Amino acid sequence: MISAPEQIGPSSIDVHLGTDFLVVERSDRVQFDALMSKEEYLEWLVHVKSTSRYSVLEQFILHPGEFALGATLEFISLPTTIVAHIDGRSSWARQGLKVHSTAGNIHPGSRGFVVFELENVGPVPIVLYPGLAIAQLTFDEMQGEVLEGYSSRVESRYSGVLEMLWSAYPDDSVLRLMRSLKRHAVEPRDGRQKPSEPSSGPSARTPASQRDALSEADDNLDGIVDALDNFDKGDLQNLIEPVLALTGDDAVDVSAYTERALRAYLCDRCATLHRLDPFSLRAVYRVIMAFSRQKLR
C-alpha cells in the first residue's frame, strides 16, 4: 500500500487508479453478439482500440458518455476464504464517475490487478490522474475455503492475467447450446436455395435431390453431435429411449453408463443412421433440437 493509515477505513480499503487505460477510438462494429463463433469473435476484437500508459500528473480525460478500461495501481491477492467487492468512492460518484458497470465481484483466490470499467455519466468531462484513490474494496469472509472441485468454476477467467483484456470470449454450457441451435436451424427461414453444384466431376453425376439429402444428413449429424456435447448425464439418459425408438433399436439398460459412454453410444447410433437411414436421422435431429429448446426454457 502507498499509505496504509489513509487507505484503511472502518469497513473498506481505498485503491488507486493505475497508469494504463484502454479505450475504443472508433469502431465499425454495429453490435456485440454473444452467440458469435470464436472466429467471428477474434474478428470482432480487431475494432480499433488504443492502449496508453500515463504518468503521475498526466491527465486522462473521460468525456461525458465515454467508456474506458483502467486498472488498480495495487496488485491484489485474495486467500480462498475471502471474497472482495470493488465500488466507487462517494466523492467521485457525485461527479458522475462509475468505476464498474456490473462486474464488481472479486473471487476467492484471485491474484492480479483489478480492472475498472470507467464511465462518465455526468454532464462535464472528468480529469483523472494515475494515483488518484477512486475506488474502495470491501471484503466478506466465507464459511470455509472454496472447495477444490469448484476452483475452476469460481475463479474468474481474468484471474492471474497481468494485463488488461478488452473482453474474454463469452462461453458457458447455455451459450454453447444456443450457438448450436443457431447454426443448425431445423428449416431455413429465408427460403433461399443452396448454391448449385458444378456441372462436371463426380458430384455432377449424383442427382440434385440426392445431393441435397446427403448435405442435409451431414448438417443434421453435425447438429446432433454439437447438441450432445452440451447435455449432462441426466439429459442423455432421458434421450436414450426416444432416440432408440426412432432408430428401431431395442431398449438398452444404460443405468451403469458414464456420461462419456452415453454420449458415445448416442453418437454411434446417429452415425449409423447417417449411413443407412438419413430420413430417420432427420427425425432424431428434430427430437434433440426440441429437447435443447426445452432445456433452455
CYANA upper distance limits for C-alpha pairs under 8 A (distance plus 0.5 A):
  1 MET  CA      7 GLN  CA      8.27
  1 MET  CA     74 GLU  CA      7.57
  2 ILE  CA      7 GLN  CA      8.50
  3 SER  CA      7 GLN  CA      6.57
  4 ALA  CA      8 ILE  CA      6.29
  7 GLN  CA     13 ILE  CA      5.83
  7 GLN  CA     14 ASP  CA      5.25
  7 GLN  CA     15 VAL  CA      7.74
  8 ILE  CA     12 SER  CA      6.72
  8 ILE  CA     13 ILE  CA      5.05
  8 ILE  CA     14 ASP  CA      7.02
  9 GLY  CA     13 ILE  CA      6.36
  9 GLY  CA     14 ASP  CA      8.16
 11 SER  CA    138 THR  CA      7.05
 12 SER  CA    136 GLN  CA      6.61
 12 SER  CA    137 LEU  CA      5.88
 12 SER  CA    138 THR  CA      5.22
 12 SER  CA    139 PHE  CA      7.95
 13 ILE  CA    136 GLN  CA      5.83
 13 ILE  CA    137 LEU  CA      5.65
 13 ILE  CA    138 THR  CA      7.23
 14 ASP  CA    133 ALA  CA      6.70
 14 ASP  CA    134 ILE  CA      8.10
 14 ASP  CA    135 ALA  CA      6.35
 14 ASP  CA    136 GLN  CA      4.69
 14 ASP  CA    137 LEU  CA      6.85
 15 VAL  CA     72 THR  CA      7.01
 15 VAL  CA     73 LEU  CA      7.73
 15 VAL  CA     74 GLU  CA      7.22
 15 VAL  CA    133 ALA  CA      5.96
 15 VAL  CA    134 ILE  CA      7.30
 15 VAL  CA    135 ALA  CA      5.99
 15 VAL  CA    136 GLN  CA      6.00
 15 VAL  CA    137 LEU  CA      7.65
 16 HIS  CA     72 THR  CA      6.10
 16 HIS  CA     73 LEU  CA      5.89
 16 HIS  CA     74 GLU  CA      7.42
 16 HIS  CA    130 PRO  CA      7.92
 16 HIS  CA    131 GLY  CA      5.68
 16 HIS  CA    132 LEU  CA      5.68
 16 HIS  CA    133 ALA  CA      4.61
 16 HIS  CA    134 ILE  CA      6.47
 16 HIS  CA    135 ALA  CA      7.28
 17 LEU  CA     70 GLY  CA      7.70
 17 LEU  CA     71 ALA  CA      6.69
 17 LEU  CA     72 THR  CA      5.46
 17 LEU  CA     73 LEU  CA      5.93
 17 LEU  CA    129 TYR  CA      7.88
 17 LEU  CA    130 PRO  CA      5.59
 17 LEU  CA    131 GLY  CA      5.62
 17 LEU  CA    132 LEU  CA      5.92
 17 LEU  CA    133 ALA  CA      6.79
 17 LEU  CA    134 ILE  CA      6.97
 18 GLY  CA     70 GLY  CA      7.36
 18 GLY  CA     71 ALA  CA      5.85
 18 GLY  CA     72 THR  CA      5.37
 18 GLY  CA     73 LEU  CA      4.43
 18 GLY  CA     74 GLU  CA      8.17
 18 GLY  CA    130 PRO  CA      5.59
 18 GLY  CA    131 GLY  CA      6.67
 19 THR  CA     53 ARG  CA      5.82
 19 THR  CA     54 TYR  CA      5.47
 19 THR  CA     55 SER  CA      6.72
 19 THR  CA     56 VAL  CA      8.42
 19 THR  CA     70 GLY  CA      8.28
 19 THR  CA     71 ALA  CA      8.11
 19 THR  CA     73 LEU  CA      7.65
 19 THR  CA    130 PRO  CA      5.71
 19 THR  CA    131 GLY  CA      8.37
 20 ASP  CA     51 THR  CA      7.55
 20 ASP  CA     52 SER  CA      6.29
 20 ASP  CA     53 ARG  CA      5.05
 20 ASP  CA     54 TYR  CA      6.90
 20 ASP  CA     70 GLY  CA      6.44
 20 ASP  CA     71 ALA  CA      7.23
 21 PHE  CA     51 THR  CA      6.19
 21 PHE  CA     52 SER  CA      5.99
 21 PHE  CA     53 ARG  CA      7.04
 21 PHE  CA     68 ALA  CA      7.27
 21 PHE  CA     69 LEU  CA      6.08
 21 PHE  CA     70 GLY  CA      5.22
 21 PHE  CA     71 ALA  CA      8.01
 22 LEU  CA     49 LYS  CA      7.36
 22 LEU  CA     50 SER  CA      6.22
 22 LEU  CA     51 THR  CA      5.05
 22 LEU  CA     52 SER  CA      7.19
 22 LEU  CA     68 ALA  CA      6.23
 22 LEU  CA     69 LEU  CA      5.49
 22 LEU  CA     70 GLY  CA      7.05
 22 LEU  CA    164 MET  CA      8.18
 22 LEU  CA    166 TRP  CA      8.25
 23 VAL  CA     49 LYS  CA      6.10
 23 VAL  CA     50 SER  CA      5.89
 23 VAL  CA     51 THR  CA      7.15
 23 VAL  CA     67 PHE  CA      7.47
 23 VAL  CA     68 ALA  CA      5.24
 23 VAL  CA     69 LEU  CA      6.95
 24 VAL  CA     47 HIS  CA      8.27
 24 VAL  CA     48 VAL  CA      6.53
 24 VAL  CA     49 LYS  CA      4.85
 24 VAL  CA     50 SER  CA      6.70
 24 VAL  CA     68 ALA  CA      7.94
 25 GLU  CA     48 VAL  CA      6.75
 25 GLU  CA     49 LYS  CA      6.28
 25 GLU  CA     50 SER  CA      7.03
 26 ARG  CA     47 HIS  CA      7.89
 26 ARG  CA     48 VAL  CA      6.38
 26 ARG  CA     49 LYS  CA      7.92
 27 SER  CA     47 HIS  CA      5.71
 27 SER  CA     48 VAL  CA      6.43
 28 ASP  CA     47 HIS  CA      7.20
 29 ARG  CA     44 TRP  CA      7.69
 29 ARG  CA     47 HIS  CA      7.50
 34 ALA  CA    170 PRO  CA      6.82
 34 ALA  CA    175 LEU  CA      8.06
 35 LEU  CA    175 LEU  CA      7.07
 35 LEU  CA    176 ARG  CA      8.43
 35 LEU  CA    178 MET  CA      7.53
 35 LEU  CA    179 ARG  CA      5.86
 35 LEU  CA    182 LYS  CA      8.48
 36 MET  CA     40 GLU  CA      6.25
 36 MET  CA     41 TYR  CA      6.68
 36 MET  CA    179 ARG  CA      7.92
 37 SER  CA     41 TYR  CA      6.58
 37 SER  CA    179 ARG  CA      8.28
 38 LYS  CA     42 LEU  CA      6.67
 38 LYS  CA    169 TYR  CA      7.78
 39 GLU  CA     43 GLU  CA      6.90
 40 GLU  CA     44 TRP  CA      6.55
 41 TYR  CA     45 LEU  CA      6.73
 41 TYR  CA    169 TYR  CA      7.61
 42 LEU  CA     46 VAL  CA      7.39
 43 GLU  CA     47 HIS  CA      8.46
 54 TYR  CA     58 GLU  CA      6.47
 54 TYR  CA     59 GLN  CA      8.19
 54 TYR  CA     60 PHE  CA      8.18
 54 TYR  CA    130 PRO  CA      7.39
 55 SER  CA    129 TYR  CA      8.37
 55 SER  CA    130 PRO  CA      6.91
 56 VAL  CA    129 TYR  CA      6.71
 56 VAL  CA    130 PRO  CA      5.79
 56 VAL  CA    131 GLY  CA      7.13
 57 LEU  CA    129 TYR  CA      6.33
 57 LEU  CA    130 PRO  CA      7.75
 58 GLU  CA    129 TYR  CA      6.57
 58 GLU  CA    130 PRO  CA      8.07
 59 GLN  CA    127 VAL  CA      6.64
 59 GLN  CA    128 LEU  CA      6.32
 59 GLN  CA    129 TYR  CA      5.86
 60 PHE  CA    127 VAL  CA      6.35
 60 PHE  CA    128 LEU  CA      5.56
 60 PHE  CA    129 TYR  CA      6.59
 61 ILE  CA    125 PRO  CA      7.00
 61 ILE  CA    126 ILE  CA      6.26
 61 ILE  CA    127 VAL  CA      5.10
 61 ILE  CA    128 LEU  CA      6.56
 62 LEU  CA     66 GLU  CA      6.69
 62 LEU  CA     67 PHE  CA      8.16
 62 LEU  CA     68 ALA  CA      8.41
 62 LEU  CA    119 GLU  CA      7.97
 62 LEU  CA    120 ASN  CA      6.83
 62 LEU  CA    125 PRO  CA      6.14
 62 LEU  CA    126 ILE  CA      5.74
 62 LEU  CA    127 VAL  CA      6.92
 62 LEU  CA    128 LEU  CA      7.89
 63 HIS  CA    120 ASN  CA      6.83
 63 HIS  CA    124 VAL  CA      7.31
 63 HIS  CA    125 PRO  CA      4.78
 63 HIS  CA    126 ILE  CA      6.89
 64 PRO  CA    119 GLU  CA      8.43
 64 PRO  CA    120 ASN  CA      5.52
 64 PRO  CA    121 VAL  CA      6.42
 64 PRO  CA    122 GLY  CA      6.41
 64 PRO  CA    123 PRO  CA      6.34
 64 PRO  CA    124 VAL  CA      6.36
 64 PRO  CA    125 PRO  CA      6.15
 64 PRO  CA    126 ILE  CA      8.46
 65 GLY  CA    119 GLU  CA      7.16
 65 GLY  CA    120 ASN  CA      5.95
 65 GLY  CA    121 VAL  CA      6.24
 65 GLY  CA    122 GLY  CA      8.28
 66 GLU  CA    119 GLU  CA      6.32
 66 GLU  CA    120 ASN  CA      6.46
 67 PHE  CA    117 GLU  CA      7.76
 67 PHE  CA    118 LEU  CA      6.23
 67 PHE  CA    119 GLU  CA      5.20
 67 PHE  CA    120 ASN  CA      7.61
 68 ALA  CA    117 GLU  CA      6.71
 68 ALA  CA    118 LEU  CA      5.67
 68 ALA  CA    119 GLU  CA      7.10
 69 LEU  CA    115 VAL  CA      7.22
 69 LEU  CA    116 PHE  CA      6.06
 69 LEU  CA    117 GLU  CA      5.46
 69 LEU  CA    118 LEU  CA      6.26
 69 LEU  CA    164 MET  CA      8.24
 69 LEU  CA    166 TRP  CA      8.32
 70 GLY  CA    115 VAL  CA      6.21
 70 GLY  CA    116 PHE  CA      5.32
 70 GLY  CA    117 GLU  CA      7.14
 70 GLY  CA    118 LEU  CA      7.30
 70 GLY  CA    164 MET  CA      8.28
 71 ALA  CA    113 PHE  CA      6.63
 71 ALA  CA    114 VAL  CA      6.04
 71 ALA  CA    115 VAL  CA      4.73
 71 ALA  CA    116 PHE  CA      5.71
 71 ALA  CA    164 MET  CA      8.03
 72 THR  CA    113 PHE  CA      6.12
 72 THR  CA    114 VAL  CA      5.99
 72 THR  CA    115 VAL  CA      7.00
 72 THR  CA    116 PHE  CA      7.76
 73 LEU  CA    113 PHE  CA      7.77
 73 LEU  CA    130 PRO  CA      8.41
 73 LEU  CA    131 GLY  CA      7.52
 74 GLU  CA    113 PHE  CA      6.99
 75 PHE  CA    111 ARG  CA      7.88
 75 PHE  CA    112 GLY  CA      5.86
 75 PHE  CA    113 PHE  CA      5.45
 75 PHE  CA    114 VAL  CA      8.20
 76 ILE  CA    110 SER  CA      8.26
 76 ILE  CA    111 ARG  CA      6.16
 76 ILE  CA    112 GLY  CA      5.91
 76 ILE  CA    113 PHE  CA      6.53
 76 ILE  CA    114 VAL  CA      7.74
 77 SER  CA    109 GLY  CA      7.48
 77 SER  CA    110 SER  CA      6.32
 77 SER  CA    111 ARG  CA      4.72
 77 SER  CA    112 GLY  CA      6.96
 78 LEU  CA     82 ILE  CA      6.80
 78 LEU  CA     83 VAL  CA      7.89
 78 LEU  CA     84 ALA  CA      8.45
 78 LEU  CA    107 HIS  CA      8.37
 78 LEU  CA    108 PRO  CA      6.24
 78 LEU  CA    109 GLY  CA      5.43
 78 LEU  CA    110 SER  CA      5.98
 78 LEU  CA    111 ARG  CA      6.90
 79 PRO  CA    108 PRO  CA      6.41
 79 PRO  CA    109 GLY  CA      5.39
 79 PRO  CA    110 SER  CA      8.13
 80 THR  CA    108 PRO  CA      5.03
 80 THR  CA    109 GLY  CA      5.05
 80 THR  CA    145 GLU  CA      5.76
 80 THR  CA    146 VAL  CA      6.22
 81 THR  CA    108 PRO  CA      6.70
 81 THR  CA    109 GLY  CA      8.34
 81 THR  CA    141 GLU  CA      6.47
 81 THR  CA    142 MET  CA      5.72
 81 THR  CA    143 GLN  CA      7.91
 81 THR  CA    144 GLY  CA      6.45
 81 THR  CA    145 GLU  CA      5.14
 81 THR  CA    146 VAL  CA      7.16
 82 ILE  CA    107 HIS  CA      8.33
 82 ILE  CA    108 PRO  CA      5.80
 82 ILE  CA    109 GLY  CA      8.27
 82 ILE  CA    139 PHE  CA      7.10
 82 ILE  CA    140 ASP  CA      6.29
 82 ILE  CA    141 GLU  CA      5.28
 82 ILE  CA    142 MET  CA      6.36
 83 VAL  CA    105 ASN  CA      8.01
 83 VAL  CA    106 ILE  CA      6.50
 83 VAL  CA    107 HIS  CA      5.82
 83 VAL  CA    108 PRO  CA      5.40
 83 VAL  CA    139 PHE  CA      6.28
 83 VAL  CA    140 ASP  CA      5.87
 83 VAL  CA    141 GLU  CA      7.07
 83 VAL  CA    142 MET  CA      7.73
 84 ALA  CA    105 ASN  CA      6.65
 84 ALA  CA    106 ILE  CA      5.47
 84 ALA  CA    107 HIS  CA      7.25
 84 ALA  CA    108 PRO  CA      8.08
 84 ALA  CA    137 LEU  CA      6.95
 84 ALA  CA    138 THR  CA      6.10
 84 ALA  CA    139 PHE  CA      4.88
 84 ALA  CA    140 ASP  CA      6.81
 85 HIS  CA    104 GLY  CA      5.92
 85 HIS  CA    105 ASN  CA      5.26
 85 HIS  CA    106 ILE  CA      6.31
 85 HIS  CA    137 LEU  CA      6.03
 85 HIS  CA    138 THR  CA      5.78
 85 HIS  CA    139 PHE  CA      6.83
 86 ILE  CA    100 HIS  CA      8.36
 86 ILE  CA    104 GLY  CA      5.60
 86 ILE  CA    105 ASN  CA      7.19
 86 ILE  CA    106 ILE  CA      8.13
 86 ILE  CA    135 ALA  CA      7.30
 86 ILE  CA    136 GLN  CA      6.23
 86 ILE  CA    137 LEU  CA      5.19
 86 ILE  CA    138 THR  CA      7.11
 87 ASP  CA     99 VAL  CA      7.25
 87 ASP  CA    100 HIS  CA      7.66
 87 ASP  CA    104 GLY  CA      7.30
 87 ASP  CA    135 ALA  CA      6.11
 87 ASP  CA    136 GLN  CA      6.01
 87 ASP  CA    137 LEU  CA      7.04
 88 GLY  CA     92 TRP  CA      7.47
 88 GLY  CA     93 ALA  CA      6.78
 88 GLY  CA     97 LEU  CA      8.38
 88 GLY  CA     98 LYS  CA      7.04
 88 GLY  CA     99 VAL  CA      6.12
 88 GLY  CA    100 HIS  CA      8.30
 88 GLY  CA    134 ILE  CA      6.68
 88 GLY  CA    135 ALA  CA      4.79
 88 GLY  CA    136 GLN  CA      6.64
 89 ARG  CA     93 ALA  CA      6.60
 89 ARG  CA    134 ILE  CA      6.39
 89 ARG  CA    135 ALA  CA      5.62
 89 ARG  CA    136 GLN  CA      6.89
 90 SER  CA     94 ARG  CA      6.59
 91 SER  CA     95 GLN  CA      7.58
 92 TRP  CA     96 GLY  CA      7.29
 92 TRP  CA     97 LEU  CA      6.16
 92 TRP  CA    134 ILE  CA      6.98
 93 ALA  CA     97 LEU  CA      5.49
 93 ALA  CA     98 LYS  CA      6.83
 95 GLN  CA    122 GLY  CA      6.84
 95 GLN  CA    126 ILE  CA      8.35
 96 GLY  CA    120 ASN  CA      6.10
 96 GLY  CA    121 VAL  CA      5.38
 96 GLY  CA    122 GLY  CA      4.71
 96 GLY  CA    123 PRO  CA      8.33
 97 LEU  CA    118 LEU  CA      7.58
 97 LEU  CA    119 GLU  CA      6.46
 97 LEU  CA    120 ASN  CA      5.43
 97 LEU  CA    121 VAL  CA      6.85
 97 LEU  CA    122 GLY  CA      7.63
 97 LEU  CA    126 ILE  CA      8.27
 98 LYS  CA    117 GLU  CA      7.91
 98 LYS  CA    118 LEU  CA      6.08
 98 LYS  CA    119 GLU  CA      5.63
 98 LYS  CA    120 ASN  CA      6.90
 98 LYS  CA    121 VAL  CA      7.79
 99 VAL  CA    116 PHE  CA      5.80
 99 VAL  CA    117 GLU  CA      5.84
 99 VAL  CA    118 LEU  CA      5.20
 99 VAL  CA    119 GLU  CA      7.24
 99 VAL  CA    134 ILE  CA      8.17
 99 VAL  CA    135 ALA  CA      7.49
100 HIS  CA    104 GLY  CA      6.75
100 HIS  CA    116 PHE  CA      6.10
100 HIS  CA    117 GLU  CA      4.88
100 HIS  CA    118 LEU  CA      6.61
100 HIS  CA    119 GLU  CA      8.27
101 SER  CA    117 GLU  CA      6.56
101 SER  CA    118 LEU  CA      8.37
106 ILE  CA    110 SER  CA      7.36
106 ILE  CA    156 SER  CA      8.41
107 HIS  CA    154 VAL  CA      7.12
107 HIS  CA    155 GLU  CA      6.52
107 HIS  CA    156 SER  CA      7.16
108 PRO  CA    146 VAL  CA      7.73
108 PRO  CA    154 VAL  CA      8.36
108 PRO  CA    155 GLU  CA      7.83
109 GLY  CA    155 GLU  CA      7.81
110 SER  CA    155 GLU  CA      7.35
110 SER  CA    156 SER  CA      7.95
110 SER  CA    159 SER  CA      5.94
110 SER  CA    160 GLY  CA      7.38
111 ARG  CA    159 SER  CA      6.52
111 ARG  CA    160 GLY  CA      5.79
112 GLY  CA    159 SER  CA      7.01
112 GLY  CA    160 GLY  CA      5.78
112 GLY  CA    161 VAL  CA      7.01
112 GLY  CA    162 LEU  CA      6.58
113 PHE  CA    162 LEU  CA      7.17
113 PHE  CA    163 GLU  CA      8.44
115 VAL  CA    164 MET  CA      7.48
120 ASN  CA    125 PRO  CA      7.98
120 ASN  CA    126 ILE  CA      7.71
128 LEU  CA    132 LEU  CA      7.85
146 VAL  CA    150 TYR  CA      7.33
146 VAL  CA    151 SER  CA      7.16
147 LEU  CA    151 SER  CA      7.01
150 TYR  CA    154 VAL  CA      6.67
151 SER  CA    155 GLU  CA      6.34
155 GLU  CA    159 SER  CA      7.11
157 ARG  CA    168 ALA  CA      7.90
158 TYR  CA    168 ALA  CA      8.28
170 PRO  CA    175 LEU  CA      8.27
171 ASP  CA    175 LEU  CA      6.44
171 ASP  CA    176 ARG  CA      7.19
172 ASP  CA    176 ARG  CA      6.66
173 SER  CA    177 LEU  CA      6.68
173 SER  CA    230 ASN  CA      6.38
174 VAL  CA    178 MET  CA      6.66
174 VAL  CA    230 ASN  CA      8.32
174 VAL  CA    296 LEU  CA      7.66
175 LEU  CA    179 ARG  CA      6.54
176 ARG  CA    180 SER  CA      6.72
176 ARG  CA    230 ASN  CA      7.38
177 LEU  CA    181 LEU  CA      6.87
177 LEU  CA    226 ASP  CA      8.26
177 LEU  CA    227 ALA  CA      6.68
177 LEU  CA    230 ASN  CA      6.50
177 LEU  CA    292 SER  CA      7.69
178 MET  CA    182 LYS  CA      6.62
179 ARG  CA    183 ARG  CA      6.62
180 SER  CA    184 HIS  CA      6.58
180 SER  CA    223 GLY  CA      7.03
180 SER  CA    226 ASP  CA      6.58
180 SER  CA    227 ALA  CA      6.79
181 LEU  CA    185 ALA  CA      6.42
181 LEU  CA    223 GLY  CA      8.25
181 LEU  CA    227 ALA  CA      8.43
181 LEU  CA    289 MET  CA      7.56
181 LEU  CA    292 SER  CA      8.33
183 ARG  CA    223 GLY  CA      8.28
184 HIS  CA    219 ASP  CA      7.62
184 HIS  CA    220 ASN  CA      7.98
184 HIS  CA    223 GLY  CA      6.16
186 VAL  CA    286 ARG  CA      7.53
186 VAL  CA    289 MET  CA      8.47
188 PRO  CA    192 ARG  CA      8.02
197 GLU  CA    203 SER  CA      7.81
197 GLU  CA    204 ALA  CA      7.26
198 PRO  CA    203 SER  CA      8.04
198 PRO  CA    204 ALA  CA      6.82
199 SER  CA    204 ALA  CA      6.03
200 SER  CA    204 ALA  CA      5.73
200 SER  CA    205 ARG  CA      8.29
201 GLY  CA    205 ARG  CA      7.74
202 PRO  CA    206 THR  CA      7.74
203 SER  CA    211 ARG  CA      8.34
206 THR  CA    210 GLN  CA      7.13
206 THR  CA    211 ARG  CA      6.90
207 PRO  CA    211 ARG  CA      6.81
208 ALA  CA    212 ASP  CA      6.68
209 SER  CA    213 ALA  CA      6.74
210 GLN  CA    214 LEU  CA      6.67
211 ARG  CA    215 SER  CA      6.59
212 ASP  CA    216 GLU  CA      6.59
213 ALA  CA    217 ALA  CA      6.64
213 ALA  CA    278 PRO  CA      8.06
214 LEU  CA    218 ASP  CA      6.76
214 LEU  CA    278 PRO  CA      8.20
215 SER  CA    219 ASP  CA      6.83
216 GLU  CA    220 ASN  CA      6.53
217 ALA  CA    221 LEU  CA      6.64
217 ALA  CA    274 HIS  CA      6.70
217 ALA  CA    278 PRO  CA      6.18
217 ALA  CA    281 LEU  CA      7.59
217 ALA  CA    282 ARG  CA      7.58
218 ASP  CA    222 ASP  CA      6.75
218 ASP  CA    274 HIS  CA      8.00
219 ASP  CA    223 GLY  CA      6.62
220 ASN  CA    224 ILE  CA      6.68
220 ASN  CA    281 LEU  CA      7.72
220 ASN  CA    282 ARG  CA      6.99
220 ASN  CA    285 TYR  CA      6.41
221 LEU  CA    225 VAL  CA      6.73
221 LEU  CA    270 CYS  CA      7.43
221 LEU  CA    271 ALA  CA      7.61
221 LEU  CA    274 HIS  CA      7.46
221 LEU  CA    281 LEU  CA      8.10
221 LEU  CA    285 TYR  CA      7.97
222 ASP  CA    226 ASP  CA      6.70
223 GLY  CA    227 ALA  CA      6.65
223 GLY  CA    285 TYR  CA      7.85
224 ILE  CA    228 LEU  CA      6.60
224 ILE  CA    267 CYS  CA      8.39
224 ILE  CA    285 TYR  CA      6.46
224 ILE  CA    288 ILE  CA      7.36
224 ILE  CA    289 MET  CA      8.35
225 VAL  CA    229 ASP  CA      6.85
225 VAL  CA    267 CYS  CA      7.06
226 ASP  CA    230 ASN  CA      7.58
227 ALA  CA    231 PHE  CA      7.41
227 ALA  CA    288 ILE  CA      7.93
227 ALA  CA    289 MET  CA      8.09
227 ALA  CA    292 SER  CA      7.73
228 LEU  CA    236 LEU  CA      8.06
228 LEU  CA    263 ARG  CA      7.04
229 ASP  CA    263 ARG  CA      8.11
231 PHE  CA    235 ASP  CA      6.02
231 PHE  CA    236 LEU  CA      6.82
232 ASP  CA    236 LEU  CA      6.83
232 ASP  CA    259 GLU  CA      7.36
233 LYS  CA    237 GLN  CA      6.69
233 LYS  CA    258 THR  CA      7.87
233 LYS  CA    259 GLU  CA      5.25
233 LYS  CA    262 LEU  CA      7.96
234 GLY  CA    238 ASN  CA      6.81
235 ASP  CA    239 LEU  CA      6.88
236 LEU  CA    240 ILE  CA      6.89
236 LEU  CA    259 GLU  CA      8.01
236 LEU  CA    262 LEU  CA      6.97
236 LEU  CA    263 ARG  CA      7.37
237 GLN  CA    241 GLU  CA      8.35
237 GLN  CA    254 VAL  CA      7.75
237 GLN  CA    262 LEU  CA      7.88
239 LEU  CA    243 VAL  CA      6.58
239 LEU  CA    288 ILE  CA      8.21
240 ILE  CA    244 LEU  CA      6.54
240 ILE  CA    266 LEU  CA      7.89
241 GLU  CA    245 ALA  CA      6.66
241 GLU  CA    251 ALA  CA      7.34
242 PRO  CA    246 LEU  CA      6.88
243 VAL  CA    247 THR  CA      6.71
243 VAL  CA    284 VAL  CA      6.61
243 VAL  CA    287 VAL  CA      8.46
244 LEU  CA    248 GLY  CA      6.40
244 LEU  CA    249 ASP  CA      5.65
244 LEU  CA    250 ASP  CA      7.32
244 LEU  CA    251 ALA  CA      7.22
245 ALA  CA    249 ASP  CA      7.02
245 ALA  CA    250 ASP  CA      8.30
246 LEU  CA    280 SER  CA      7.01
246 LEU  CA    283 ALA  CA      7.71
246 LEU  CA    284 VAL  CA      7.10
247 THR  CA    269 ARG  CA      8.09
247 THR  CA    273 LEU  CA      7.80
247 THR  CA    280 SER  CA      7.20
247 THR  CA    281 LEU  CA      8.47
254 VAL  CA    262 LEU  CA      7.89
257 TYR  CA    261 ALA  CA      6.18
257 TYR  CA    262 LEU  CA      6.46
258 THR  CA    262 LEU  CA      6.66
259 GLU  CA    263 ARG  CA      6.72
260 ARG  CA    264 ALA  CA      6.65
261 ALA  CA    265 TYR  CA      6.53
262 LEU  CA    266 LEU  CA      6.78
263 ARG  CA    267 CYS  CA      6.62
264 ALA  CA    268 ASP  CA      6.55
265 TYR  CA    269 ARG  CA      6.82
266 LEU  CA    270 CYS  CA      6.72
267 CYS  CA    271 ALA  CA      6.53
268 ASP  CA    272 THR  CA      6.78
269 ARG  CA    273 LEU  CA      6.90
270 CYS  CA    274 HIS  CA      6.65
270 CYS  CA    281 LEU  CA      7.05
270 CYS  CA    284 VAL  CA      8.42
271 ALA  CA    275 ARG  CA      7.12
272 THR  CA    276 LEU  CA      6.71
272 THR  CA    277 ASP  CA      8.42
273 LEU  CA    277 ASP  CA      5.30
273 LEU  CA    278 PRO  CA      6.47
273 LEU  CA    280 SER  CA      7.32
273 LEU  CA    281 LEU  CA      6.07
274 HIS  CA    278 PRO  CA      5.68
274 HIS  CA    281 LEU  CA      6.71
277 ASP  CA    281 LEU  CA      6.95
278 PRO  CA    282 ARG  CA      6.75
279 PHE  CA    283 ALA  CA      7.28
280 SER  CA    284 VAL  CA      6.86
281 LEU  CA    285 TYR  CA      6.57
282 ARG  CA    286 ARG  CA      6.81
283 ALA  CA    287 VAL  CA      6.83
284 VAL  CA    288 ILE  CA      6.72
285 TYR  CA    289 MET  CA      6.62
286 ARG  CA    290 ALA  CA      6.54
287 VAL  CA    291 PHE  CA      6.64
288 ILE  CA    292 SER  CA      6.63
289 MET  CA    293 ARG  CA      6.81
290 ALA  CA    294 GLN  CA      6.74
291 PHE  CA    295 LYS  CA      6.62
292 SER  CA    296 LEU  CA      6.85
293 ARG  CA    297 ARG  CA      7.00
